[in-house]
């Protein structure tokens, strides 16, 4: 049974990444939930510190000066984290072609990890509790290339993870001659 084709993310560009004649099967980014879930602990901590500082000042336990300034600083920190995560998500691209699997990531320092489908030895789907709650998953690609050099990279917090694993396995089988 063939896995259903998944739509690519609108506005996604694969320019400069494709080889001659290469066909894109999937091109996607992390889910929008990535922005809130990736650093949920940091976001909660920034909000909690701002709220605690504000409440301590209002109750009068400690005079922190202007409680509005303390709360504003917490809001600015929280917004800073959200902006960074939005940029982080925007710089990520996950791509499966008829020949390779690719991950592009990095805000200040871009990293491109890729593996020929013939070198993929294992696909692992991880789904933390928060990912399962939002229908997401993280696919880890393990490779063994010529000379025994192994590598590993991940597609973080993608939607439709089971279908994307199925499409990747199907592409690997096809390249290996096991396809239909």
DONU-583323 format. One record per atom (N, C-alpha, C, O): x, y, z; residue in three letters. Coordinates in pm, whole numbers, plus 50000, padded with zeros to 5 digits. Example, Ala and Ser with C-alpha at 12.3 -4.5 7.8 and 13.67 -1.06 7.14 Angstrom:
REM DONU-583323
513194943150780Ala512304955050780Ala513204967050780Ala514244966850846Ala512854977550708Ser513674989450714Ser512905000350787Ser513415011450804Ser
//
This chain:
REM DONU-583323
500844988350000Unk500005000050000Unk500885012350000Unk501825013350079Unk500595021649914Unk501395033649899Unk500935044249999Unk499745046050021Unk501905051050059Unk501575061750154Unk500975073450079Unk501375076149966Unk500025080450139Unk499415091850071Unk500415103150055Unk501245105550142Unk500315109949943Unk501185121449920Unk500785132650015Unk499605134750041Unk501785139650066Unk501515150550158Unk501805163750088Unk502755164850011Unk500985173750115Unk501235186650051Unk502495192950108Unk502805191350226Unk503205200150023Unk504365207550070Unk503895220550133Unk502775225150108Unk504735226350215Unk504405238850281Unk504415250150179Unk505385251550104Unk503355258350174Unk503315269550080Unk504455279350106Unk504845281650220Unk504985284949998Unk506025295050010Unk507395289550043Unk508325297250068Unk507555276550044Unk508825270350077Unk509695270149952Unk509225266249845Unk510925274049965Unk511805273849849Unk512885263349867Unk513525262349972Unk513075255549763Unk514125245449764Unk515235249349665Unk516105241249632Unk515185261749619Unk516145266649521Unk517575264849572Unk517885267849688Unk518425260049484Unk519825258249519Unk520115245249592Unk521285241649609Unk519105238149634Unk519315225649707Unk519165213349619Unk519655202549653Unk518475214949508Unk518165203449424Unk519275200749322Unk519895209949270Unk519495188049296Unk520425183849193Unk519645182249062Unk518415181849063Unk520365181348951Unk519705179848821Unk518785167748820Unk519195156648853Unk517535170048781Unk516575159248766Unk516005153848896Unk515215144348893Unk516375159449009Unk515895154649137Unk514445159049157Unk514065170249125Unk513635149949212Unk512215152649232Unk511925153549382Unk512295144749459Unk511265164449422Unk510905166349562Unk509645158449593Unk508625159949526Unk509725150049695Unk508565142349741Unk507875149849854Unk506645150949855Unk508665155049949Unk508135162850061Unk509095174450087Unk510305172650089Unk508535186150106Unk509295197750153Unk508435204350260Unk507295208350234Unk508975205350381Unk508165210650491Unk509045217650593Unk510275217450585Unk508385223750688Unk509015230150802Unk508435223950928Unk507455216550922Unk509035227051043Unk508385222651167Unk506985228851176Unk506715239251116Unk506125222451250Unk504785227551273Unk504865241451337Unk505865244851400Unk503825249351321Unk503765262251389Unk503825260551541Unk504275269551612Unk503385248951590Unk503465246151734Unk504905246251782Unk505155248051902Unk505875244251692Unk507295244551725Unk507635257251802Unk508435256951895Unk507025268451761Unk507335281451821Unk507015281551970Unk507785286852050Unk505905275652007Unk505525275452149Unk506115263652225Unk506435264852343Unk506245252252158Unk506645240052229Unk508155238052240Unk508615231852336Unk508915243052147Unk510365240552145Unk511035245252273Unk511875238152330Unk510685256952318Unk511265262452441Unk510175266052540Unk510195276752601Unk509215257152555Unk508075259752644Unk508545262652786Unk507985271352853Unk509545255752832Unk510075258052966Unk510615272152982Unk510355278653083Unk511365276952883Unk511925290552888Unk510815300952887Unk510875310952958Unk509795298552803Unk508685307852798Unk507935308352930Unk507605319152980Unk507665296752988Unk506985296253117Unk507815302653227Unk507285309753312Unk509115300253225Unk509995306053327Unk510015321253317Unk509915328153418Unk510155326553195Unk510185341153178Unk508875347353226Unk508885357653294Unk507765341153190Unk506465346253235Unk506295345153385Unk505765354353448Unk506745334053444Unk506605332053589Unk507475341953666Unk507035347253768Unk508685344353620Unk509565353953688Unk508955367953683Unk508955375053783Unk508435371853567Unk507815385053555Unk506605386153647Unk506435396253715Unk505775375853649Unk504585375953733Unk504965376053881Unk504375383453960Unk505945367853920Unk506375367354059Unk506945380754104Unk506635385554212Unk507775386654020Unk508365399754054Unk507275410154070Unk507315418354162Unk506315409853982Unk505215419453989Unk504405417454117Unk504085427054187Unk504065404754147Unk503265401854267Unk504015405254395Unk503435410554489Unk505315402154400Unk506125405454517Unk506115420454540Unk505995425054654Unk506225428154434Unk506235442654445Unk504865447954488Unk504775456854573Unk503795442554429Unk502445447154461Unk502085443954605Unk501505452354675Unk502425431954652Unk502125427854788Unk502955435954887Unk502545437855002Unk504105440754844Unk504925449154929Unk506005441755005Unk506605447355096Unk506275429254969Unk507335421655035Unk508685428255009Unk509505429755100Unk508895432054885Unk510135438654845Unk509745450254755Unk508845449054672Unk510415461454772Unk510125472954685Unk511045472154564Unk512235475154571Unk510475468054453Unk511245466754330Unk511195479454245Unk511685479454132Unk510635489854297Unk510505502054219Unk509175502354149Unk508125502254214Unk509195502754021Unk507965503553943Unk507565489553895Unk508265483753813Unk506445484153946Unk506045470653906Unk505735469553757Unk505895458853698Unk505305480553697Unk505025480153554Unk506315477653475Unk506305470653373Unk507405483353521Unk508695481453453Unk509155466953466Unk509695461153371Unk508945461153584Unk509335447153605Unk508515438053514Unk509065429253448Unk507195440253510Unk506335432253424Unk506685434353277Unk506695424853199Unk506975446753239Unk507345449753100Unk508625442553061Unk508755437652948Unk509585441853154Unk510835434753124Unk510555419853099Unk511165413853010Unk509655414053177Unk509275399953156Unk508595398053021Unk508845388152952Unk507735407352985Unk507035406552857Unk508035407752742Unk507955400452644Unk508975417052756Unk510005418752652Unk510835406052637Unk511135401852525Unk511225399852749Unk512005387352742Unk511185376252675Unk511705368952591Unk509925375152712Unk509065364952653Unk508915367352503Unk508995357952424Unk508695379852464Unk508565383052321Unk509865380152247Unk509845375552133Unk510995382952312Unk512295380052250Unk512465365252220Unk512935361452113Unk512075356852315Unk512155342252295Unk511235338152180Unk511625330252094Unk510015343452178Unk509065340052070Unk509565344551933Unk509415337351835Unk510165356351927Unk510705361251799Unk511855352251753Unk511925348651636Unk512755348651846Unk513875339951810Unk513365326451757Unk513875321351657Unk512375320651825Unk511835307751782Unk511125308751648Unk511165299351569Unk510495319951621Unk509845322051491Unk510905322651381Unk510715316851274Unk511995329651407Unk513085330351309Unk513725316551292Unk514045312451180Unk513915309451404Unk514485295851399Unk513625286851311Unk514155279651226Unk512325287251330Unk511425279051247Unk511515283151100Unk511525274551012Unk511575296151074Unk511625301050936Unk512885296650863Unk512855295150740Unk513975294350935Unk515235290450871Unk515355275350851Unk516325270650793Unk514395267850899Unk514435253150887Unk513705248550761Unk512675254050723Unk514255238550697Unk513635232150583Unk513955217250591Unk515105213350608Unk512915209250579Unk513075194750574Unk512605190250438Unk511515193850394Unk513445182350370Unk513115178550233Unk513465163850207Unk514535159050244Unk512535157150143Unk512735143550097Unk512605143949946Unk511605148649892Unk513615138949877Unk513545138049732Unk513615123449691Unk513655114549776Unk513615121049563Unk513715107249514Unk515125101649532Unk515365089949502Unk516085109949580Unk517475105549599Unk518015107749740Unk518855100149788Unk517525118349807Unk518145122549934Unk517095126650037Unk515935128950005Unk517555127450161Unk516775133550268Unk517665144750323Unk518855142750345Unk517065156650345Unk517845168650375Unk517225176050494Unk516005176350510Unk518095181950576Unk517655191150681Unk518515203550675Unk519745202750683Unk517875215150660Unk518565228050663Unk518095235050790Unk516885235850815Unk519025240350868Unk518645247450991Unk519735257351029Unk520865256550980Unk519375266551115Unk520355275851170Unk520015290251141Unk519755293951026Unk520015298351244Unk519745312651228Unk521035319951198Unk521155326451094Unk521995319251287Unk523265326251268Unk524285318051191Unk525155323451122Unk524175305051203Unk525125295951139Unk524325284751074Unk523855275651143Unk524175285450943Unk523335275750874Unk524055262350861Unk525245261650832Unk523285251850884Unk523785238150873Unk522915230650773Unk521685231450779Unk523545223450682Unk522815215150587Unk523285200850607Unk524445197450583Unk522355192450652Unk522645178250670Unk521855170750564Unk520665173250545Unk522505161650497Unk521815153950395Unk522375139850390Unk523515137250430Unk521555130750342Unk521985116850327Unk521335111150202Unk520155113550176Unk522115103750128Unk521515096450015Unk520585086050073Unk520855080350179Unk519495083750005Unk518525073950056Unk519155060050068Unk518745052050153Unk520135057149985Unk520805044149992Unk521665042850118Unk522035031750157Unk521995054050183Unk522825053850304Unk522005053850434Unk522565052150542Unk520695055650423Unk519855055850544Unk519715041550595Unk519275032650523Unk520115039550722Unk520015026150781Unk518885025150882Unk518445014250916Unk518425036750931Unk517365036151032Unk516595049351035Unk517175060251028Unk515285047951047Unk514405059451072Unk513735056851206Unk513175046151229Unk513805066751294Unk513165065351424Unk512195076951443Unk512555088551420Unk510985073751483Unk509985083951510Unk509865085351661Unk509455076051730Unk510215097151711Unk510055100251853Unk508835109351868Unk508635118551789Unk508035106551970Unk506855114951996Unk506755117052147Unk506235108552219Unk507245128352193Unk507125131652335Unk505655133752367Unk504815134452277Unk505345134752494Unk503965136852534Unk503405149552471Unk502295149452418Unk504175160452476Unk503655172952419Unk503495171752267Unk502575177652211Unk504385164252201Unk504215162352056Unk502965154052027Unk502205157251935Unk502745143552104Unk501555135252083Unk500275143352105Unk499305141652032Unk500285152052206Unk499105160352233Unk498755169352116Unk497585172752097Unk499745173352038Unk499525182451926Unk499645175651790Unk499655182451687Unk499725162351789Unk499785154851663Unk501095156451588Unk501115155751465Unk502185158451661Unk503495160651600Unk504425148951628Unk504085139751702Unk505585149451569Unk506615139451594Unk507955144351544Unk508025153851466Unk509015137851589Unk510375140951545Unk510945128451480Unk510995117751542Unk511395129851356Unk511995118651283Unk513505119851292Unk514065130251257Unk514155109251338Unk515615108751343Unk516085099551232Unk515655088051222Unk516975104751148Unk517535097351035Unk518955093151073Unk519785101551105Unk519225080151069Unk520565074951098Unk521145069350968Unk520455062450893Unk522405072350945Unk523045067950820Unk524355060750849Unk524955062150956Unk524765053050752Unk526095046750752Unk526615048350611Unk526165041450519Unk527555057150594Unk528095059950461Unk529355051750437Unk529795044250525Unk529915053150320Unk531135045850284Unk532235048850385Unk532355060050434Unk533025038950416Unk534115040550511Unk533665039450655Unk534445042150747Unk532405035550677Unk531925033650813Unk531555046350886Unk531285046051006Unk531545057750815Unk531185070450878Unk529675070950896Unk528925070250798Unk529235072051019Unk527805072551047Unk527405086751082Unk528225094851125Unk526145089651061Unk525635102851094Unk524195102051139Unk523535091751124Unk523735113051194Unk522365113351242Unk521885127851240Unk522625136951277Unk520655129751195Unk520025142851204Unk518535141051217Unk517995130151193Unk517845151951255Unk516425150851288Unk515585161151214Unk516045171951178Unk514335157451194Unk513285166651153Unk512445168751278Unk511695159851317Unk512565180451341Unk511895183251468Unk510445187651450Unk510105195451362Unk509605182351537Unk508215186751555Unk507465188951423Unk506935199751397Unk507425178551341Unk506695179451215Unk505285174151232Unk505025165551317Unk504385179251151Unk503025173951153Unk502965161551064Unk503855159450981Unk501955153651080Unk501765141251004Unk503015132251006Unk503465127650902Unk503555129851125Unk504825122551131Unk504755108151079Unk505695103551015Unk503655101151105Unk503555087251057Unk503545086650905Unk504185077950845Unk502825095850841Unk502765096050696Unk504125099750636Unk504525094350533Unk504835108850701Unk506145113050649Unk507175101650662Unk508025100050575Unk507095094050769Unk507975082250784Unk507635072150676Unk508535066250615Unk506345069950652Unk505925060350549Unk506415064550411Unk506905056250335Unk506295077350378Unk506785082350249Unk508305080550237Unk508815076950131Unk509015083050347Unk510475081550345Unk510855066950327Unk511755063850248Unk510195058050398Unk510485043650382Unk510185039050240Unk510945031250182Unk509095043950186Unk508725040350048Unk509795045049950Unk510165037749858Unk510295057249969Unk511345062549880Unk512635054549894Unk513315051849795Unk512975050650018Unk514185042550042Unk514035028949974Unk514965024349909Unk512875022649989Unk512635009549926Unk512715010549774Unk513255001749707Unk512185021449719Unk512215023149574Unk513645024249523Unk514005018149422Unk514485032249593Unk515875033849552Unk516635020749567Unk517525017749487Unk516285012949670Unk516965000149696Unk516454988949604Unk516954977749609Unk515454992149520Unk514924982049429Unk513874973349491Unk513484963249433Unk513394977049610Unk512364969249676Unk510974975349654Unk509964970149702Unk510934986449579Unk509664993349557Unk508804986249455Unk509224976749389Unk507584991049443Unk506634984949349Unk506704991449216Unk505974987549124Unk
//
